[in-house]
Amino acid sequence: MEPRAVIQYHVRRVLRPSDLGNCLHSRSCRDAFQGTAPGYNGGVAKKESRIKTVRRVARRRGYRVSLSRVRDPLATGYGRWTVTGPEGGRISPARGWTLEQVEGWLSRQGKEAADAEAQAR
C-alpha cells in the first residue's frame, strides 16, 4: 500500500489511543486523533469551552445566558444569545447578541462592579 493512501485512511477514520502505537505515520495519526489536523475539528472544542466559560461567569453574577431557539439559518435571531437578569427580565436586545458581544458585556459588568467596590472602600 502506498504511504499516501495509508495517511488518508488514518485521517478519515475514528482513531483510538491504542491505534497510535501501531501506526507507521505517527505524526499524521496523532494530529488526526488530537484534532489538530487542518480542517479536522473546525475549532468546535474551543468554541464549546468558550460557551461554558461565558455561562459560568454569567451564572456567578446572577445572569442566565441561553442560545436562541430559532432553527432557521436565514432567520434574524439564528445563532444569537440572550441574557436574562436575576428577576427574569431580558437584558440583551430582541435580536440577541453574538457570543463575542456577550463576552464583552460580561467583562464590562465585571469592571463596573470592581470600580464600584474600589470606590466604596
Contact map, one row per residue, 1 for C-alpha under 8 A:
1110110000000000000000000000000000000000000000000000000000000000000000000000000000000000000000000000000000000000000000000
1111110000000000000000000000000000000000000000000000000000000000000000000000000000000000000000000000000000000000000000000
1111111000000000000000000000000000000000000000000000000000000000000000000000000000000000000000000000000000000000000000000
0111111100000000000000000000000000000000000000000000000000000000000000000000000000000000000000000000000000000000000000000
1111111110000000000000000000000000000000000000000000000000000000000000000000000000000000000000000000000000000000000000000
1111111111000000000000000000000000000000000000000000000000000000000000000000000000000000000000000000000000000000000000000
0011111111100000000000001001100000000000000000000000000000000000000000000000000000000000000000000000000000000000000000000
0001111111110000000000000000000000000000000000000000000000000000000000000000000000000000000000000000000000000000000000000
0000111111111000000000000000000000000000000000000000000000000000000000000000000000000000000000000000000000000000000000000
0000011111111110000000000001100100000000000000000000000000000000000000000000000000000000000000000000000000000000000000000
0000001111111100000000000001100100000000000000000000000000000000000000000000000000000000000000000000000000000000000000000
0000000111111100000000000000000000000000000000000000000000000000000000000000000000000000000000000000000000000000000000000
0000000011111110000000000000000000000000000000000000000000000000000000000000000000000000000000000000000000000000000000000
0000000001111111000000000000000010000000000000000000000000000000000000000000000000000000000000000000000000000000000000000
0000000001001111101100000000100110000000000000000000000000000000000000000000000000000000000000000000000000000000000000000
0000000000000111111100000000000010000000000000000000000000000000000000000000000000000000000000000000000000000000000000000
0000000000000011111110000000000010000000000000000000000000000000000000000000000000000000000000000000000000000000000000000
0000000000000001111111000000000000000000000000000000000000000000000000000000000000000000000000000000000000000000000000000
0000000000000011111111100000000000000000000000000000000000000000000000000000000000000000000000000000000000000000000000000
0000000000000011111111100100110000000000000000000000000000000000000000000000000000000000000000000000000000000000000000000
0000000000000000111111100100000000000000000000000000000000000000000000000000000000000000000000000000000000000000000000000
0000000000000000011111110000000000000000000000000000000000000000000000000000000000000000000000000000000000000000000000000
0000000000000000001111111100100000000000000000000000000000000000000000000000000000000000000000000000000000000000000000000
0000000000000000000001111100000000000000000000000000000000000000000000000000000000000000000000000000000000000000000000000
0000001000000000000000111111100000000000000000000000000000000000000000000000000000000000000000000000000000000000000000000
0000000000000000000110111111110000000000000000000000000000000000000000000000000000000000000000000000000000000000000000000
0000000000000000000000001111111000000000000000000000000000000000000000000000000000000000000000000000000000000000000000000
0000001001100000000000001111111100001000000000000000000000000000000000000000000000000000000000000000000000000000000000000
0000001001100010000100101111111110000000000000000000000000000000000000000000000000000000000000000000000000000000000000000
0000000000000000000100000111111111000000000000000000000000000000000000000000000000000000000000000000000000000000000000000
0000000000000000000000000011111111111000000000000000000000000000000000000000000000000000000000000000000000000000000000000
0000000001100010000000000001111111111001000000000000000000000000000000000000000000000000000000000000000000000000000000000
0000000000000111100000000000111111110000000000000000000000000000000000000000000000000000000000000000000000000000000000000
0000000000000000000000000000011111111000000000000000000000000000000000000000000000000000000000000000000000000000000000000
0000000000000000000000000000001111111001100000000000000000000000000000000000000000000000000000000000000000000000000000000
0000000000000000000000000000001111111101100000000000000000000000000000000000000000000000000000000000000000000000000000000
0000000000000000000000000001001101111111100000000000000000000000000000000000000000000000000000000000000000000000000000000
0000000000000000000000000000000000011111000000000000000000000000000000000000000000000000000000000000000000000000000000000
0000000000000000000000000000000000001111110000000000000000000000000000000000000000000000000000000000000000000000000000000
0000000000000000000000000000000100111111110000000000000000000000000000000000000000000000000000000000000000000000000000000
0000000000000000000000000000000000111011111110000000000000000000000000000000000000000000000000000000000000000000000000000
0000000000000000000000000000000000000011111100000000000000000000000000000000000000000000000000000000000000000000000000000
0000000000000000000000000000000000000000111111100000000000000000000000000000000000000000000000000000000000000000000000000
0000000000000000000000000000000000000000111111110000000000000000000000000000000000000000000000000000000000000000000000000
0000000000000000000000000000000000000000101111111000000000000000000000000000000000000000000000000000000000000000000000000
0000000000000000000000000000000000000000001111111100000000000000000000000000000000000000000000000000000000000000000000000
0000000000000000000000000000000000000000001111111110000000000000000000000000000000000000000000000000000000000000000000000
0000000000000000000000000000000000000000000111111111000000000000000000000000000000000000000000000000000000000000000000000
0000000000000000000000000000000000000000000011111111100000000000000000000000000000000000000000000000000000000000000000000
0000000000000000000000000000000000000000000001111111110000000000000000000000000000000000000000000000000000000000000000000
0000000000000000000000000000000000000000000000111111111000000000000000000000000000000000000000000010000000000000000000000
0000000000000000000000000000000000000000000000011111111100000000000000000000000000000000000000000000000000000000000000000
0000000000000000000000000000000000000000000000001111111110000000000000000000000000000000000000000000000000000000000000000
0000000000000000000000000000000000000000000000000111111111000000100000000000000000000000000000000000011000000000000000000
0000000000000000000000000000000000000000000000000011111111100001100000000000000000000000000000000000000000000000000000000
0000000000000000000000000000000000000000000000000001111111110000000000000000000000000000000000000000000000000000000000000
0000000000000000000000000000000000000000000000000000111111111000000000000000000000000000000000000000000001000000000000000
0000000000000000000000000000000000000000000000000000011111111111100000000000000000000000000000000000000001000000000000000
0000000000000000000000000000000000000000000000000000001111111111100000000000000000000000000000000000000000000000000000000
0000000000000000000000000000000000000000000000000000000111111110000000000000000000000000000000000000000000000000000000000
0000000000000000000000000000000000000000000000000000000011111110000000000000000000000000000000000000000000000000000000000
0000000000000000000000000000000000000000000000000000000001111111000000000000000000001100000000000000000000000000000000000
0000000000000000000000000000000000000000000000000000000001111111100000000000000000111100000000000000000000000000000000000
0000000000000000000000000000000000000000000000000000001001100111110000000000000000111100000000000000000000000000000000000
0000000000000000000000000000000000000000000000000000011001100011111000000000000011110000000000000000000000000000000000000
0000000000000000000000000000000000000000000000000000000000000001111100000000000011100000000000000000000000000000000000000
0000000000000000000000000000000000000000000000000000000000000000111110000000001111000000000000000000000000000000000000000
0000000000000000000000000000000000000000000000000000000000000000011111000000111111000000000000010000000000000000000000000
0000000000000000000000000000000000000000000000000000000000000000001111100000010000000000000000000000000000000000000000000
0000000000000000000000000000000000000000000000000000000000000000000111111010111000000000000000000000000000000000000000000
0000000000000000000000000000000000000000000000000000000000000000000011111010010000000000000000000000000000000000000000000
0000000000000000000000000000000000000000000000000000000000000000000001111110010000000000000000000000000000000000000000000
0000000000000000000000000000000000000000000000000000000000000000000001111110011000000000000000000000000000000000000000000
0000000000000000000000000000000000000000000000000000000000000000000000011111010000000000000000000000000000000000000000000
0000000000000000000000000000000000000000000000000000000000000000000001111111110000000000000000000000000000000000000000000
0000000000000000000000000000000000000000000000000000000000000000000000000111110000000000000000100000000000000000000000000
0000000000000000000000000000000000000000000000000000000000000000000101000011111100000000000000110000000000000000000000000
0000000000000000000000000000000000000000000000000000000000000000000111111111111100000000000000000000000000000000000000000
0000000000000000000000000000000000000000000000000000000000000000001101001000111110000000000000000100000000000000000000000
0000000000000000000000000000000000000000000000000000000000000000001100000000111111000000000000111110000000000000000000000
0000000000000000000000000000000000000000000000000000000000000000111100000000001111100000000000011110010000000000000000000
0000000000000000000000000000000000000000000000000000000000000000111100000000000111110000011110011000000000000000000000000
0000000000000000000000000000000000000000000000000000000000000011110000000000000011111000011100000000010000000000000000000
0000000000000000000000000000000000000000000000000000000000000011100000000000000001111101111100000000000000000000000000000
0000000000000000000000000000000000000000000000000000000000000111000000000000000000111111111000000000000000000000000000000
0000000000000000000000000000000000000000000000000000000000000111000000000000000000011111100000000000000000000000000000000
0000000000000000000000000000000000000000000000000000000000000000000000000000000000001111100000000000000000000000000000000
0000000000000000000000000000000000000000000000000000000000000000000000000000000000011111110000000000000000000000000000000
0000000000000000000000000000000000000000000000000000000000000000000000000000000000011111111000000000000000000000000000000
0000000000000000000000000000000000000000000000000000000000000000000000000000000001111001111110000000000000000000000000000
0000000000000000000000000000000000000000000000000000000000000000000000000000000001111000111110000000000000000000000000000
0000000000000000000000000000000000000000000000000000000000000000000000000000000001110000011111111000000000000000000000000
0000000000000000000000000000000000000000000000000000000000000000000000000000000001000000011111111000000000000000000000000
0000000000000000000000000000000000000000000000000000000000000000000000000000000000000000000111110000000000000000000000000
0000000000000000000000000000000000000000000000000000000000000000000000000001100100000000000111111000000000000000000000000
0000000000000000000000000000000000000000000000000000000000000000000100000000100111000000000111111100000000000000000000000
0000000000000000000000000000000000000000000000000000000000000000000000000000000111000000000110111111110000000000000000000
0000000000000000000000000000000000000000000000000000000000000000000000000000001110000000000000011111110000000000000000000
0000000000000000000000000000000000000000000000000010000000000000000000000000000110000000000000001111111000000000000000000
0000000000000000000000000000000000000000000000000000000000000000000000000000000000000000000000001111111100000000000000000
0000000000000000000000000000000000000000000000000000000000000000000000000000000000000000000000001111111110000000000000000
0000000000000000000000000000000000000000000000000000010000000000000000000000000010100000000000001111111111000000000000000
0000000000000000000000000000000000000000000000000000010000000000000000000000000000000000000000000011111111100000000000000
0000000000000000000000000000000000000000000000000000000000000000000000000000000000000000000000000001111111110000000000000
0000000000000000000000000000000000000000000000000000000000000000000000000000000000000000000000000000111111111000000000000
0000000000000000000000000000000000000000000000000000000011000000000000000000000000000000000000000000011111111100000000000
0000000000000000000000000000000000000000000000000000000000000000000000000000000000000000000000000000001111111110000000000
0000000000000000000000000000000000000000000000000000000000000000000000000000000000000000000000000000000111111111000000000
0000000000000000000000000000000000000000000000000000000000000000000000000000000000000000000000000000000011111111100000000
0000000000000000000000000000000000000000000000000000000000000000000000000000000000000000000000000000000001111111110000000
0000000000000000000000000000000000000000000000000000000000000000000000000000000000000000000000000000000000111111111000000
0000000000000000000000000000000000000000000000000000000000000000000000000000000000000000000000000000000000011111111100000
0000000000000000000000000000000000000000000000000000000000000000000000000000000000000000000000000000000000001111111110000
0000000000000000000000000000000000000000000000000000000000000000000000000000000000000000000000000000000000000111111111000
0000000000000000000000000000000000000000000000000000000000000000000000000000000000000000000000000000000000000011111111100
0000000000000000000000000000000000000000000000000000000000000000000000000000000000000000000000000000000000000001111111110
0000000000000000000000000000000000000000000000000000000000000000000000000000000000000000000000000000000000000000111111111
0000000000000000000000000000000000000000000000000000000000000000000000000000000000000000000000000000000000000000011111111
0000000000000000000000000000000000000000000000000000000000000000000000000000000000000000000000000000000000000000001111111
0000000000000000000000000000000000000000000000000000000000000000000000000000000000000000000000000000000000000000000111111
0000000000000000000000000000000000000000000000000000000000000000000000000000000000000000000000000000000000000000000011111
